[in-house]
Amino acid sequence: MCGIFGYLGKKDPLPICLSGLKQLEYRGYDSSGIAGLSGGKIHSCKEVGKIVGLEKKLSLAPMRLDLAIGHTRWATHGKPTNSNAHPHFDMDTSIALVHNGIIENYDILRDLLKKEGVQFTSETDTEVIAQLIAKCYKGNLLAAVQQALPQLRGSFALALIHKDHPDEIIATARECPLCIGFDDQNTETIVSSDPNAFLSSTPNVIFLRNNEIAQIKRNQTDFFHLDRRILTKKSERIDSEFKVLSKEGFEHYMLKEIYEQPATVQKALLGRLDDENASILLDLQIPEEKLHRLRNIWILGCGTSAHAGWLGTLLFEDLVRLPSTMEIASEARYRNPILTNDTLVVAISQSGETADTIAAMREAKRRGSSILGLCNVKNSALSREADSTLYLNAGPEISVCSTKAFTSQITVITLFALYLARLKGMSESQMRYYSSELKKVPAQIQQVIEQASLLQTIAKKYAEYDDFFFMGRRYMLPTAMEAALKLKEISYVNANGCPAGELKHGPIALINERFPVVAFCSNIQTHEKIASNLMEVKARGAPILAFAPEGMESIAAIADDVFWLPPAIDPLAPFASTIAGQLFAYYIAKERGCDIDQPRNLAKSVTVE
Ligand code: F6R
């Protein structure tokens, strides 16, 4: 998390940094700040909260700067206060520094520095870096960085400036994304956590690898390793996918992105269903022969992407008859997994930057597995490091709460399962059957969207409750977990996803008339079982909202409210149910007056452990 942006060039750095930080706000919005140089002095401005606050403060007291670095923060060490906001400084305000990552030994270093008389003004791990570099500084900023950084444990992307180096920004990274962008004339240089924040003006990009340092000067950037080696790095030219972001008349990005899903699912399918040959066309860089002899699949993801992966395990089991497990990436990275040459690792991430997913993927790669990435963002770390990447093609997802990326993830994972199934002998007629069912999905999604006002009415009724169980079976279990996650993250409501059959093994003790149950009933194979589970909670007084396929009258007889969904085969039922869950969460959050697109404590891209 946290976004870094810096500018050295011929233009006024302030508006460029502010605009870059806005592009990076998805990485955190607890506070933001900018520092720059002019007249041999460091000047800075920081503000708690979103970047509009910083912008407003700067409009009242503008700074004239020759170069600048900026930061948007997702708090790790220390509350979101002004003193904990970046940039951070050394004691003499000679150095200003912005940081993304976590310094694990910051407390030891802080104690050592304090013993040497250094005074700290923040609770952050970042300030330790600024103070440490200042201690090492003897007139050469690059040398000070090379001396200080080997003492740090943990992860970092840094940009820093020094008052005596009016034409220099130092940027360096370990386990965190950072890249340098140049224009064609090499008159402007940008440092940023994400190339998409600058590609429209500076399309030539160099990604920093672990322990590499960029010494950015006017018209020239040199690269070094922390061990002082000089590096030669080549830039790549990346076409801008930059689009002016707009809610296009919707009240929130989340609603806009929910409404986009008939089109985004269609886009994920586009060119991938080959009806003539009853096959799936995927641009895979992993040899077919290797995929043919796979014995198991290990799926990695976090949050919503993990839920997509969980649905993937059911698809691989049902359609391919191939064992697979979904691993929460933050756990997977510290396991001792049994991965063989015949294991495929599928890493799923909207952003392609999630630290835990990347680390688990790297570990699997180190153990010899092939990696297939499912990712939305081009040029992300995941897409650069995976052996092959299937893109979601969902377009930028701006709302922190993931919606359209999820349905695109499950579209692509279904396509991949069908691809493998065909490779392993699925008949042409079966393949054609699934293909025709898949083609119905965009219309099913549209049908739910057209009933958004009904979901709003239902949501109004349920918005007064603070606790919920979301339950389902088989394909409806990850779907229910995902719907619960949506509700909790944007409404701050205690929404627990639970296997319907598991409630009676403990969680049912929580049930009372103030604890509604939201049941996802679209898994036809288990519909009688979920009806029994609903009777059990009804007997304990829980209000019941059911999302059920049209015609499932047994559920209507039990539930207090039913939202009818278009019927679909079990493996594809998650799509329509998910849209209903997203809209339900959206309208509850709206009813409760929450900050829907930027919920508290969250960030879109989770680049720390
Ligand atoms: C929930 C949400 C998160 C992300 C998770 C992984 O709405 O957005 O749970 O799904 O942080 O992010 P990616 O997919 O970018 O790896």
Residues whose N, C-alpha, C, O or C-beta is under 5 A from the ligand:
A	BS01	F6R	C302 G303 T304 S305 I348 S349 Q350 S351 G352 T354 V400 C401 S402 K604 V606
